[in-house]
Amino acid sequence: MSHPAFLAGQQVGDGLSIGVGAGETLLGGGLMGGGGLMMMTSGGTLVPVGAPLAAEGAAIAGHGSVVMSKSLLEFAKHKEGKYEGKKHSEKVGSQKLKTPKGHLSGKQASKDIPDWMKGLRPRTGESGKNFAKRLMDGKYGAGNYKRGPKTEFSKIQKWADRNFE
């Protein structure tokens, strides 16, 4: 599964959750209003029915608001292209990952890497250049990124070449 496909799936899911949250908020608001209207117009005789209805409406509206808010925040993150997938473990499919070298100093280790790729490691036999290309192609699409000094590509390549055996 590529990172763009994963992001697209997250965006679709978050978009649907926004709609569901909005629907719950509207439904809950309607129930609250209906329960309140029942209590006010009946002269108090429908309070045993209207009060629980209004309370349930408040709970549903509250839940809908929380779902919608959380989904809007997550949707905004995905629009920025932040990959929130699982981190790689020791193996990716049938391929083993390189092992980290021992302690290296900050400059020697080239630890200035993008936050979104922390926890990822190159595969055994994969050069730093190929590792950087694989990650950048997955995040931004094939070739849709800058290469050269001080770019994300360069930082990832240096980090992969210097930190793994």
C-alpha positions as CSV (number, residue, x, y, z in Angstrom):
1,M,0.0,0.0,0.0
2,S,1.5,3.3,-1.0
3,H,1.4,6.4,1.3
4,P,-0.8,8.4,-1.1
5,A,-3.4,5.7,-1.2
6,F,-3.3,5.4,2.6
7,L,-3.7,9.2,2.9
8,A,-6.6,9.1,0.5
9,G,-8.3,6.4,2.5
10,Q,-7.9,8.4,5.7
11,Q,-9.3,11.5,4.0
12,V,-12.3,9.6,2.8
13,G,-12.9,8.1,6.2
14,D,-12.5,11.5,7.9
15,G,-14.8,13.2,5.4
16,L,-17.5,10.6,6.1
17,S,-17.0,11.0,9.9
18,I,-17.5,14.8,9.5
19,G,-20.8,14.1,7.8
20,V,-21.9,11.6,10.4
21,G,-20.9,14.0,13.2
22,A,-22.8,16.8,11.6
23,G,-25.9,14.6,11.2
24,E,-25.7,13.5,14.9
25,T,-25.4,17.1,16.0
26,L,-28.5,18.1,13.9
27,L,-30.5,15.1,15.1
28,G,-29.5,15.8,18.8
29,G,-30.5,19.4,18.4
30,G,-33.8,18.5,17.0
31,L,-34.5,16.1,19.8
32,M,-33.5,18.7,22.4
33,G,-35.8,21.2,20.8
34,G,-38.7,18.8,20.5
35,G,-38.3,17.7,24.1
36,G,-38.2,21.3,25.3
37,L,-41.2,22.2,23.2
38,M,-43.2,19.3,24.6
39,M,-42.5,20.4,28.1
40,M,-43.3,24.1,27.5
41,T,-46.5,23.6,25.5
42,S,-48.0,20.9,27.7
43,G,-48.1,22.9,30.8
44,G,-45.8,20.4,32.5
45,T,-47.9,17.3,31.8
46,L,-45.3,15.9,29.3
47,V,-42.2,16.6,31.4
48,P,-41.7,12.8,32.0
49,V,-41.5,12.4,28.2
50,G,-39.9,15.7,27.2
51,A,-37.1,15.8,29.8
52,P,-35.5,12.4,28.8
53,L,-36.0,13.3,25.1
54,A,-34.2,16.6,25.6
55,A,-31.4,14.9,27.6
56,E,-30.9,12.2,25.0
57,G,-30.8,14.9,22.3
58,A,-28.1,16.7,24.3
59,A,-26.0,13.6,24.5
60,I,-26.4,12.8,20.8
61,A,-25.6,16.4,19.8
62,G,-22.6,16.4,22.1
63,H,-21.3,13.1,20.6
64,G,-21.8,14.4,17.1
65,S,-19.9,17.6,17.9
66,V,-16.9,15.7,19.3
67,V,-16.9,13.3,16.3
68,M,-17.1,16.2,13.8
69,S,-14.4,18.2,15.6
70,K,-11.9,15.3,15.8
71,S,-12.6,14.4,12.2
72,L,-12.0,18.0,11.0
73,L,-8.7,18.1,12.8
74,E,-7.6,14.8,11.3
75,F,-8.8,15.8,7.9
76,A,-6.7,19.0,8.1
77,K,-3.6,16.9,9.0
78,H,-4.1,14.7,6.0
79,K,-4.6,17.6,3.7
80,E,-1.1,18.8,4.8
81,G,0.2,15.4,3.6
82,K,1.2,14.1,7.0
83,Y,1.5,10.3,6.9
84,E,0.0,8.7,10.0
85,G,0.6,5.1,9.1
86,K,2.2,2.3,11.1
87,K,5.9,2.4,11.6
88,H,8.0,-0.3,10.0
89,S,9.0,-3.2,12.2
90,E,12.0,-5.4,11.8
91,K,10.6,-6.8,8.6
92,V,8.7,-5.3,5.7
93,G,6.9,-8.2,4.1
94,S,9.7,-10.6,3.6
95,Q,12.5,-8.0,3.5
96,K,14.7,-7.4,6.5
97,L,15.5,-3.9,7.6
98,K,19.1,-2.6,8.2
99,T,20.3,-2.5,11.8
100,P,21.3,0.9,13.4
101,K,25.0,1.5,14.0
102,G,26.1,2.2,17.5
103,H,26.2,5.7,19.1
104,L,27.2,8.5,16.7
105,S,27.6,12.2,17.4
106,G,24.9,14.5,16.0
107,K,26.7,15.8,12.9
108,Q,28.3,12.4,12.3
109,A,24.9,10.7,12.4
110,S,23.1,13.4,10.4
111,K,20.1,13.3,12.6
112,D,18.2,16.3,11.1
113,I,15.4,14.2,9.5
114,P,11.8,15.1,8.8
115,D,9.4,14.2,11.7
116,W,7.1,12.2,9.4
117,M,9.7,9.6,8.7
118,K,11.0,8.9,12.2
119,G,10.8,5.2,13.0
120,L,11.4,4.2,9.4
121,R,14.5,2.3,8.4
122,P,16.1,1.3,5.1
123,R,15.8,-2.3,3.9
124,T,18.8,-4.6,3.9
125,G,20.8,-3.9,0.7
126,E,19.0,-0.6,0.0
127,S,21.2,2.5,-0.4
128,G,20.5,5.8,1.3
129,K,19.6,7.3,-2.1
130,N,17.1,4.5,-2.9
131,F,15.6,4.7,0.6
132,A,15.1,8.4,0.3
133,K,13.6,8.0,-3.2
134,R,11.2,5.3,-2.0
135,L,10.0,7.4,0.9
136,M,9.7,10.6,-1.1
137,D,8.0,9.0,-4.0
138,G,5.5,7.4,-1.5
139,K,4.8,10.7,0.2
140,Y,4.8,13.2,-2.7
141,G,4.5,11.0,-5.8
142,A,7.2,9.9,-8.2
143,G,9.7,12.8,-8.6
144,N,7.4,15.5,-7.2
145,Y,10.0,16.8,-4.7
146,K,13.3,18.7,-4.7
147,R,16.7,17.1,-4.6
148,G,19.9,18.8,-3.6
149,P,21.6,20.3,-0.5
150,K,19.4,20.8,2.5
151,T,16.3,19.2,1.0
152,E,14.3,16.5,2.7
153,F,15.6,14.0,0.1
154,S,19.2,14.9,1.0
155,K,18.6,14.7,4.7
156,I,17.0,11.3,4.5
157,Q,19.7,10.0,2.2
158,K,22.5,11.1,4.5
159,W,20.8,9.8,7.6
160,A,20.2,6.4,6.0
161,D,23.8,6.1,4.7
162,R,25.4,7.2,8.0
163,N,23.2,5.4,10.6
164,F,22.8,1.9,9.4
165,E,24.9,-1.2,8.7
